[in-house]
Amino acid sequence: MSKTYNPKNRKRQKVHGFLVRQKTKAGQNVIRRRRQKGRAKLAV
């Protein structure tokens, strides 16, 4: 059986990146909530 997690930086950015979050209203809400919570990392 092969490993299920094969990290790739490009894929990671394309799926969870900041710009991707900003594209949708829901994604913007995610960023907003993380800002309010005081997260050091807002996205990836």
C-alpha positions, 0 to 999 in steps of 0.5 A: 500500500502506498502512502496517502499523503504526498506533499506538493507545495503547488497543490497545497497553495492551489487548494488552501492558499490565501488567494484561493480563499479570497476568491469566494465569499465563504473563503473571505469569511474563513480569513476574517474568522482567523483574523478575529481569532488571532491566528499567526497563519491565515492561510497555509 
